[in-house]
């Protein structure tokens, strides 16, 4: 499923420009991105908050992710990804949202026919907490000729609870 999600977002031949930002066409629909400069002043393009799975709420809460449904119109892929629901360290509270299964995709603005390596970033939260971090991570990596894909995944028991049955398959 990950390869399908990543390949659909990275369709090289489906990009166009308009005044609002770069547009990418995916099997789920169109997505509007944004442009930014890297740490060393290299322009890059980004699409953030692209759903790769349906929101894991209700009957989908403890189930394996289901592929995102198609959307109509153009998705505004410029918003920040919500943190997946998790406990706050040293506090008796939680933060985040269960609707958090999104991708961020970044690539250099300069285009060529050369295929670029893809770096698939998994944040270091020990499957317990945290998130992929600020957008600024791309500011460093976009100085290189790579495509960066970062994703949010359910952490803690929301992502890893299993009883080995149909209700909590894990």
C-alpha positions in Angstrom: 0.0 0.0 0.0 2.9 2.4 0.8 4.4 2.0 -2.7 1.0 2.7 -4.2 0.6 5.9 -2.1 4.1 7.1 -2.8 4.0 6.4 -6.5 0.7 8.1 -7.0 1.9 11.3 -5.4 5.2 11.3 -7.3 3.7 11.1 -10.8 6.4 13.1 -12.6 4.4 13.9 -15.8 1.3 15.3 -14.1 2.6 18.5 -12.7 1.5 22.0 -13.8 2.0 25.4 -12.4 -0.6 28.1 -11.6 -0.5 31.3 -9.6 -1.4 29.5 -6.4 1.3 26.8 -6.4 2.1 23.5 -8.0 -0.7 21.0 -8.8 -0.3 17.3 -8.9 -2.8 14.8 -10.2 -3.1 11.5 -8.3 -5.6 8.6 -8.6 -7.4 10.1 -5.6 -7.7 13.6 -7.1 -5.8 16.9 -7.7 -3.7 18.4 -5.0 -2.4 22.0 -4.7 1.0 22.4 -3.1 3.3 25.2 -2.2 6.9 26.4 -2.9 9.6 27.2 -0.4 13.3 27.8 -0.3 15.8 25.3 1.2 18.4 26.2 3.7 20.9 27.0 0.9 18.4 28.9 -1.2 17.3 26.1 -3.5 13.6 26.3 -4.5 11.5 23.2 -3.8 7.9 22.1 -4.0 5.8 20.5 -1.3 2.4 18.8 -0.9 1.4 18.4 2.7 -1.6 16.7 4.4 -2.3 14.3 1.6 -4.5 11.5 2.9 -3.1 8.0 2.3 -5.8 6.3 4.3 -9.4 6.9 5.4 -9.6 8.4 8.9 -9.3 5.6 11.4 -12.3 6.4 13.5 -15.4 4.5 14.5 -15.4 1.0 13.1 -11.9 1.6 11.5 -10.3 2.7 14.8 -8.2 -0.4 15.5 -8.3 -1.9 11.9 -5.5 -1.8 9.4 -5.6 1.4 7.3 -8.0 1.5 4.3 -6.8 3.4 1.2 -8.0 7.0 1.0 -11.1 7.7 -1.0 -11.1 9.9 -4.0 -11.8 13.6 -3.4 -13.6 16.1 -5.7 -12.1 19.4 -6.7 -8.5 20.3 -5.7 -7.2 19.3 -2.3 -5.5 22.1 -0.5 -2.2 20.3 0.3 -0.6 23.2 2.1 -1.9 22.6 5.6 0.0 21.1 8.5 -0.7 17.5 9.4 -2.4 17.0 12.8 -0.4 15.1 15.4 -1.8 11.6 15.8 -3.6 11.2 19.1 -1.2 10.5 21.9 -0.5 11.1 25.6 1.4 14.2 26.7 4.5 13.3 28.6 4.3 14.0 32.4 0.8 15.2 32.1 -2.6 13.5 32.5 -3.9 14.6 29.1 -3.7 13.8 25.4 -3.1 15.8 22.3 -3.7 15.3 18.6 -6.4 13.8 16.4 -7.4 10.3 15.3 -7.7 11.7 11.8 -4.0 11.9 11.1 -3.0 9.4 8.4 -1.4 11.9 5.9 1.7 12.2 3.8 4.0 15.1 3.1 5.9 15.0 -0.2 8.8 17.3 -1.1 10.9 17.6 -4.2 13.3 20.0 -5.8 11.5 22.5 -8.1 14.1 22.1 -10.9 12.8 19.3 -13.1 14.7 16.9 -15.3 14.0 13.5 -16.8 16.4 12.0 -14.3 14.7 9.8 -11.7 15.5 10.9 -8.1 16.0 8.7 -5.1 13.1 8.7 -2.6 13.8 9.1 1.1 10.8 7.7 3.1 11.1 9.3 6.5 9.6 7.5 9.6 9.8 9.7 12.7 11.6 8.4 15.7 8.8 8.2 18.3 9.4 4.6 19.3 5.9 3.9 18.1 4.7 5.6 21.2 4.6 9.4 20.6 5.7 12.4 18.7 5.2 13.1 15.0 7.1 13.8 11.8 8.2 17.2 13.0 8.0 20.6 11.5 8.0 21.3 7.7 11.5 22.7 8.2 13.0 19.2 8.0 12.6 19.5 4.2 14.6 22.8 4.3 17.7 20.8 4.9 17.0 17.8 2.7 15.9 19.7 -0.3 19.5 20.9 -0.8 20.0 17.4 -2.3 18.5 15.8 -5.4 16.0 13.6 -3.5 12.3 13.3 -3.1 11.3 13.3 0.6 8.1 11.5 1.7 7.2 11.8 5.4 4.1 10.2 6.9 2.1 10.2 10.1 1.1 6.9 11.6 -1.0 6.0 14.6 1.1 5.7 17.7 0.7 4.0 21.0 -2.2 1.7 21.4 -4.1 3.4 18.6 -1.7 1.9 16.1 -0.3 -1.2 17.8 -3.0 -2.6 20.1 -3.8 -6.3 19.3 -5.7 -9.0 20.9 -5.3 -11.3 17.9 -9.1 -11.2 17.1 -11.4 -9.5 14.6 -12.1 -6.5 16.9 -8.4 -5.7 17.6 -6.4 -7.4 14.9 -3.3 -5.1 15.3 
